[in-house]
Amino acid sequence: MAQNGKGALLALAAFGIYATHDALVKELGADYAPAQLIFFSTLFGFPLAMGMMMRDPEPGTLRPVHPWWIALRTGAGVVTGLSAFYAFTVLPLAQVYAIVFAQPLLITLLAIPVLGERIGPRRGLAIVAGLLGVIVVLRPGGTSLSLGHAAALLAAVTGALSSIVVRKIGQEERPVVLLLYPMIANLVMMGLAMPFVYRPMEAEHLGLIAVLSCLGWTGGVVIIMAYKAGEAVVVAPMQYVQILFATFYGFMFFQETVDGATAIGTGIIIASGLYIVLREDNPGTSRFRPVLSTKSRARLETGTAPRPSTLQRLTGRATGGAAPAMARNITPCE
């Protein structure tokens, strides 16, 4: 119980770090295009990535075992990053999180064709309820939907796709491949956009982007510590505290408030996600546990920082130890 409490506290800290990262994206997004933010954030993250890759003792090449799956996952990551950064820039933070919280529901849906997961009627109803919660948040007809809403939805879909692809092939690919390809793709694609969107940056803003990059990496390290300390079924629900951080940051720094429809819809989505997590923890309910085994289920993979699972595999191999998640029969590679 004490270890689970420690895991829960570490998870709260990790998701607080992630929420701070997203609030900083919103702040910088007022002055710079998402492509520019992603480009420099990825660039600042490369020294950290090189350090992690040098710790990997496994011999081999950077050629993927599953090139088409890696290409799909990499493309989905690029789209996710661009969509998420744009959504955080133009929408209230809490509203973006409400939509992004649908990602575990989408992971469960995608697990059916990709992993062969069988979804019973209870989880099926939870997915339907969660998606209805998204509709409540968007309230079509009651408010004008914008490109920002479409971007948040797209980020949730492509983020879920990226997660389920890694869940499928992660054990067979080197972690350096999973780490490096999205980062290179971000640099190339956002670099191509730079001549059209670049604005000269103040030294202070460059420093904030460096902080942005460090926050993404730090959040990944802390969430690994959380999963090592506590059980996944205890750590996983902590993701939803991000809505509290988002509400605080939105109110304090961006004069944002949470309206009734967003609050109700978010509650429905969270309840659905929690039910799916608890059902997957029930022995015999889920063969692949696609949500519980995906440590970044509530974090959109933007390619600017590594997935927690990739970091876990690199650090586990570097220390010569087996990941504790494996000892609990939780796939550490998502």
TIGU-333431 format. One record per residue (C-alpha): x negated, y, z negated; residue in one letter; residue number from 1. Coordinates in pm, whole numbers, plus 32768, in hexadecimal, padded with zeros to 4 digits. Layout:
residues N
PT  X  Y  Z  a  NUM
...
end
This chain:
residues 334
PT  8000  8000  8000  m  1
PT  7EE3  80ED  7FAB  a  2
PT  7E42  80A9  80FC  q  3
PT  7F8B  80EB  81AF  n  4
PT  7FA7  8235  80F6  g  5
PT  7E49  8293  8165  k  6
PT  7EA1  8232  82CB  g  7
PT  7FDB  8307  82BF  a  8
PT  7F1C  8436  823B  l  9
PT  7E10  8410  8345  l  10
PT  7F1D  83F6  844F  a  11
PT  7FBF  8536  83CD  l  12
PT  7E6E  85E2  83E8  a  13
PT  7E35  855C  8548  a  14
PT  7F86  85CD  85C9  f  15
PT  7F55  871E  8522  g  16
PT  7E0F  873E  85E5  i  17
PT  7EC1  86DE  8726  y  18
PT  7FD5  87DE  86E5  a  19
PT  7ECC  88E9  86AA  t  20
PT  7E33  8886  87F9  h  21
PT  7F81  88B7  88A6  d  22
PT  7FC2  8A06  87FF  a  23
PT  7E6D  8A78  887B  l  24
PT  7ECB  8A07  89DA  v  25
PT  7FFF  8AE3  89C3  k  26
PT  7F35  8C0D  8947  e  27
PT  7E31  8BF2  8A5B  l  28
PT  7F3C  8BA0  8B5E  g  29
PT  7FBE  8D02  8B40  a  30
PT  7E82  8D7A  8BF2  d  31
PT  7E03  8C55  8CC0  y  32
PT  7E92  8B51  8DAC  a  33
PT  7EB2  89E9  8D2E  p  34
PT  7DB6  8973  8E33  a  35
PT  7CAF  8A63  8DAE  q  36
PT  7CEC  89F6  8C45  l  37
PT  7CD5  8886  8CA0  i  38
PT  7B9A  88B9  8D6E  f  39
PT  7AD7  8966  8C5A  f  40
PT  7B64  888B  8B45  s  41
PT  7AF1  8756  8C02  t  42
PT  79A3  87F7  8C4C  l  43
PT  7966  8840  8ADC  f  44
PT  79CD  86DD  8A88  g  45
PT  78C9  863C  8B68  f  46
PT  77A5  8654  8A6F  p  47
PT  787E  85A0  8971  l  48
PT  78DE  849E  8A77  a  49
PT  7773  8462  8AD4  m  50
PT  771C  842F  8969  g  51
PT  7831  832E  8942  m  52
PT  77D2  8277  8A81  m  53
PT  7668  825E  8A14  m  54
PT  76E2  81A4  88E1  r  55
PT  777C  8091  89B3  d  56
PT  768A  7F67  89B2  p  57
PT  7752  7E9E  8AAE  e  58
PT  7693  7E6E  8BF5  p  59
PT  7749  7EA6  8D3C  g  60
PT  77A3  7FA2  8E45  t  61
PT  78A7  80B3  8E5F  l  62
PT  795F  7FF2  8F6D  r  63
PT  7ABC  7FA0  8EEA  p  64
PT  7B3A  7E3B  8EDF  v  65
PT  7C93  7EB4  8F4C  h  66
PT  7C50  7FDD  9033  p  67
PT  7DBB  8014  9099  w  68
PT  7E3A  8010  8F35  w  69
PT  7D20  80FB  8ED0  i  70
PT  7D78  81E2  8FF2  a  71
PT  7EE6  81E3  8F85  l  72
PT  7E8B  8226  8E1D  r  73
PT  7D95  8338  8E7E  t  74
PT  7E8F  83E5  8F62  g  75
PT  7F9B  83CF  8E56  a  76
PT  7EA9  8468  8D5B  g  77
PT  7E5D  8591  8E3C  v  78
PT  7FD0  85D3  8E76  v  79
PT  8017  85AC  8D02  t  80
PT  7F0D  86AA  8CA1  g  81
PT  7F7B  87AE  8D9B  l  82
PT  80EB  8780  8D47  s  83
PT  80B7  8782  8BCF  a  84
PT  7FD8  88B6  8BCD  f  85
PT  80D4  896F  8CA3  y  86
PT  81FA  8902  8BCA  a  87
PT  814D  896F  8A89  f  88
PT  8105  8ABE  8B2B  t  89
PT  8268  8B15  8B98  v  90
PT  834D  8A5A  8AA5  l  91
PT  8375  8A6C  892B  p  92
PT  8288  8978  8884  l  93
PT  839C  88BC  87CE  a  94
PT  8460  888C  890F  q  95
PT  8334  87F9  89C2  v  96
PT  82FC  8705  88A5  y  97
PT  846A  86A3  88A6  a  98
PT  8450  863E  8A13  i  99
PT  82F9  859C  89EC  v  100
PT  837F  84C8  88CD  f  101
PT  843A  8404  89D7  a  102
PT  82ED  836A  8A3F  q  103
PT  830B  8237  895A  p  104
PT  8461  81F3  89F1  l  105
PT  83CF  8207  8B4E  l  106
PT  82AB  8127  8AEA  i  107
PT  83A7  8022  8A79  t  108
PT  8461  803D  8BC5  l  109
PT  8324  8024  8C95  l  110
PT  82B3  7EF6  8BCD  a  111
PT  83CA  7E2E  8C72  i  112
PT  8341  7E33  8DD9  p  113
PT  81D0  7E67  8D86  v  114
PT  819D  7D7E  8C5D  l  115
PT  82C8  7C99  8C7D  g  116
PT  8352  7D0A  8B2E  e  117
PT  84B3  7C9D  8ADC  r  118
PT  858E  7DA8  8A43  i  119
PT  86B0  7D35  896B  g  120
PT  87FB  7DED  894F  p  121
PT  8795  7EA5  8811  r  122
PT  865B  7F3E  88A3  r  123
PT  8719  7F7B  89E4  g  124
PT  881F  8045  892A  l  125
PT  870C  8102  8873  a  126
PT  8671  8163  89C1  i  127
PT  87C2  81DA  8A46  v  128
PT  8800  82A3  8909  a  129
PT  86A8  8341  891D  g  130
PT  86D5  83A5  8A87  l  131
PT  8826  843C  8A2C  l  132
PT  8768  8502  8924  g  133
PT  868C  858E  8A39  v  134
PT  87C7  85FC  8AF1  i  135
PT  883F  86A8  89B2  v  136
PT  86F5  8765  899E  v  137
PT  870A  87CA  8B0C  l  138
PT  8885  8809  8AF6  r  139
PT  88B8  8825  8C70  p  140
PT  89C5  8920  8CBF  g  141
PT  899F  89C6  8B6D  g  142
PT  8854  8A6C  8BBB  t  143
PT  8781  8AAE  8CEB  s  144
PT  8687  8997  8D27  l  145
PT  8535  8A0C  8D9A  s  146
PT  83FB  8983  8E3A  l  147
PT  8372  8966  8CD9  g  148
PT  847F  8869  8C7C  h  149
PT  8434  87A2  8DB5  a  150
PT  82C1  87AC  8D60  a  151
PT  82FE  872A  8BFE  a  152
PT  83D4  860D  8C84  l  153
PT  82D1  85BA  8D8B  l  154
PT  81C0  85B9  8C82  a  155
PT  8289  84C5  8BAD  a  156
PT  82BD  83DC  8CD7  v  157
PT  8158  83E1  8D59  t  158
PT  80D0  83CF  8BF6  g  159
PT  819B  8293  8BBA  a  160
PT  8123  8206  8D07  l  161
PT  7FB9  8246  8CAA  s  162
PT  7FE8  81A1  8B57  s  163
PT  808C  8069  8BE0  i  164
PT  7F80  8040  8CEC  v  165
PT  7E70  804C  8BE3  v  166
PT  7F3B  7F54  8B14  r  167
PT  7F38  7E6A  8C3F  k  168
PT  7DCB  7E7C  8CAB  i  169
PT  7D17  7F16  8B81  g  170
PT  7C7D  7DD5  8AFD  q  171
PT  7BE1  7D88  8C4F  e  172
PT  7B4E  7EDF  8C95  e  173
PT  7A1B  7F77  8BF5  r  174
PT  7A76  8095  8B0B  p  175
PT  7982  8179  8BC1  v  176
PT  7A4F  8144  8CFF  v  177
PT  7B8F  819F  8C46  l  178
PT  7AE3  82D0  8BB3  l  179
PT  7A2A  8356  8CE1  l  180
PT  7B18  8338  8E08  y  181
PT  7C2A  8425  8D87  p  182
PT  7B26  8526  8D20  m  183
PT  7A7B  8521  8E74  i  184
PT  7BCB  8534  8F23  a  185
PT  7C29  8664  8E53  n  186
PT  7AE4  8714  8EA4  l  187
PT  7B07  86CE  9019  v  188
PT  7C79  871F  903D  m  189
PT  7C7D  884F  8F5A  m  190
PT  7B34  88C1  8FF5  g  191
PT  7BDB  88C1  914A  l  192
PT  7CEC  89A1  90BC  a  193
PT  7BFD  8A93  9013  m  194
PT  7BC4  8B7A  9141  p  195
PT  7D3A  8BBF  9142  f  196
PT  7D81  8BE4  8FCD  v  197
PT  7C3B  8C49  8F26  y  198
PT  7C36  8D7D  8E4B  r  199
PT  7AF6  8DFA  8DA5  p  200
PT  7AF0  8D8A  8C3B  m  201
PT  7A7E  8E44  8B08  e  202
PT  797A  8D9C  8A2E  a  203
PT  7A7B  8D82  8918  e  204
PT  7B69  8CC1  89F9  h  205
PT  7A56  8BD9  8A6F  l  206
PT  7A0F  8B93  8902  g  207
PT  7B7E  8B44  88C7  l  208
PT  7B7B  8A4D  89E8  i  209
PT  7A4C  89A5  894C  a  210
PT  7B14  898E  8808  v  211
PT  7C36  8902  88D4  l  212
PT  7B5A  87ED  8958  s  213
PT  7AD0  879C  8800  c  214
PT  7C2E  878A  876E  l  215
PT  7C95  8686  8870  g  216
PT  7B68  85AD  881B  w  217
PT  7B8A  85E0  86A4  t  218
PT  7CF8  857E  86AA  g  219
PT  7C98  843A  8757  g  220
PT  7B91  83E7  8652  v  221
PT  7C7C  842D  852F  v  222
PT  7D99  835F  85C1  i  223
PT  7CA6  8239  85E5  i  224
PT  7C51  8260  8475  m  225
PT  7DC7  825D  8429  a  226
PT  7DFF  8116  84E3  y  227
PT  7CD1  807A  8438  k  228
PT  7D59  80DD  82E3  a  229
PT  7ECA  808E  8309  g  230
PT  7FB9  7FAD  83C4  e  231
PT  8036  8022  8515  a  232
PT  81A1  801F  84A4  v  233
PT  8143  811C  8393  v  234
PT  805D  81F7  8464  v  235
PT  8132  8203  85A0  a  236
PT  825E  82C6  8515  p  237
PT  8175  83DC  84A1  m  238
PT  816B  8455  8609  q  239
PT  82B7  8502  85D8  y  240
PT  8229  85FC  84DE  v  241
PT  81A5  86B1  8611  q  242
PT  82FE  874C  8635  i  243
PT  82CF  87EE  84DD  l  244
PT  817B  8877  853C  f  245
PT  820B  88EF  8688  a  246
PT  832A  899F  85D5  t  247
PT  8236  8A48  84E6  f  248
PT  8144  8AB6  85F4  y  249
PT  825E  8B25  86D6  g  250
PT  82FC  8BFA  85C8  f  251
PT  81BA  8C8C  853C  m  252
PT  80FF  8CDD  867C  f  253
PT  81F6  8CDD  87A0  f  254
PT  833C  8D59  8702  q  255
PT  83EC  8C13  8760  e  256
PT  8512  8B78  86AA  t  257
PT  85B3  8A22  86CB  v  258
PT  871A  8A30  8744  d  259
PT  8828  893A  86DC  g  260
PT  8826  886B  881A  a  261
PT  86AD  8839  880C  t  262
PT  86C0  87D3  869D  a  263
PT  87DC  86D9  86D9  i  264
PT  8740  8648  8813  g  265
PT  85ED  8629  876A  t  266
PT  868D  8571  8647  g  267
PT  872D  8477  8736  i  268
PT  85E8  843F  87F2  i  269
PT  8520  8411  86B1  i  270
PT  8621  831D  8622  a  271
PT  8615  8252  8763  s  272
PT  849A  824E  8767  g  273
PT  8487  81E5  85FB  l  274
PT  857E  80CC  8636  y  275
PT  84AF  8047  8759  i  276
PT  8371  8051  8686  v  277
PT  841A  7F96  8568  l  278
PT  84B3  7E95  8653  r  279
PT  8362  7E51  86F5  e  280
PT  82CE  7E12  859D  d  281
PT  83D6  7D06  8561  n  282
PT  8333  7BB1  85AC  p  283
PT  83BA  7B0E  86E6  g  284
PT  8466  7C48  8767  t  285
PT  835D  7CC1  885B  s  286
PT  8256  7BF6  8912  r  287
PT  8173  7D18  8974  f  288
PT  81D0  7E26  8874  r  289
PT  819D  7F2F  8981  p  290
PT  81E2  8057  889D  v  291
PT  813A  7FE4  875C  l  292
PT  8001  7F7E  8819  s  293
PT  7FE6  80CE  88C8  t  294
PT  7F34  81B8  87D9  k  295
PT  7F69  82EB  88AF  s  296
PT  80DC  82AE  88DF  r  297
PT  8132  8411  8873  a  298
PT  7FFE  84B1  890A  r  299
PT  8002  8501  8A79  l  300
PT  7EC3  848C  8B1F  e  301
PT  7E3E  85C2  8BCA  t  302
PT  7CE4  8541  8C1F  g  303
PT  7C40  865C  8B59  t  304
PT  7C00  8573  8A32  a  305
PT  7BF3  83F8  8A18  p  306
PT  7D0B  8315  89AD  r  307
PT  7CE5  82A6  8841  p  308
PT  7CD6  813C  88B6  s  309
PT  7BAC  8185  8999  t  310
PT  7AF7  8234  887D  l  311
PT  7B45  810F  879A  q  312
PT  7AB1  8015  888C  r  313
PT  7977  80E5  88C0  l  314
PT  793B  811C  874E  t  315
PT  7992  7FB2  86FC  g  316
PT  7894  7F2D  87F5  r  317
PT  778D  8027  878F  a  318
PT  77A4  7FB4  8625  t  319
PT  77C1  7E49  8687  g  320
PT  7906  7E22  85CC  g  321
PT  7A5B  7DA9  8633  a  322
PT  7B72  7EA3  8626  a  323
PT  7C50  7E73  84F5  p  324
PT  7D7D  7E8C  85D9  a  325
PT  7D14  7D46  8675  m  326
PT  7D13  7CA1  8523  a  327
PT  7E7F  7D04  8501  r  328
PT  7ED0  7C84  865D  n  329
PT  7F04  7DE1  86E3  i  330
PT  7E60  7E0F  8833  t  331
PT  7D5E  7F25  8806  p  332
PT  7D49  7F7B  8975  c  333
PT  7EB3  7FE1  899A  e  334
end
